[in-house]
């Protein structure tokens, strides 16, 4: 008699064991991902997605940023977005099979679930390779559900939701709902954390630059400092009008907060580097004759700054 093959071991306990290791240490994630990938290759795609989702669901009720929960989120994002070339098509399908049911929970009464859904979907969307081919249904669902969560009453949910929309915004489209919502949140959200998330997320465009400039005069010091950092990293001086440049530097260099003034000096330093470290070129870009006070503040700041003092003296 031929002996019957034993039935395959149920998937979920095996995946749970991998998650249990993954939540203990980031150092174990690469090995855990390899083990999970080996299971995936042997399993039915739908059954694997269902068992994986059941394990991911265990983190959804945890609102507190506990290290173990954050490590699980990190692991899930890594596993779903770092497939090898051979697995790419299967992986794109798996992303849909995980994200669509997650988005179905985005209106949950429990704020922890709304937070974790927005966090997971956002992290997955932003870590996906450029060439990932996920379904239009997923993009439509992300836009619809995350725009709704941008109006959530819990700030961390709003912050995660707007980050999830990063790759779906179209700043060139004047009627783009996502760009409009990001600008609204950057200007008017009551939470500094959310305003800073919007500052980081919005793609540069004329309206976005006007919004960023206004955030350098925000009531909250951390927001003003963050806006200056984003202007330094993402916005070219030539994209601003002369009056915008002068007002920005004149105000920021005279800010009552030392950390904001430091951020303003770093911005000036960046602009000076772009001007081939030629102070006259920078001052010409500020139109000294029309904006004397701003120009004086720039020169004074550069003289005080060890890195640039030699160029000015």
TALINDA-V37811 format. One line per field, one symbol per residue. ss: DSSP state (2 for helix, 1 for strand, 0 for the rest). A space follows every 50 residues. Layout:
# TALINDA-V37811
ss->???
This chain:
# TALINDA-V37811
ss->00000000002222222222220002222222222222222200222222 22222222220000002222222222222220002222222222222222 22200000002222222222222222200000000222222222222220 00002222222222022200000000222222222222000222222222 20000222222222200000222222222222220022200222222222 22200002222222222222222200002222222000000222222222 2222000022220
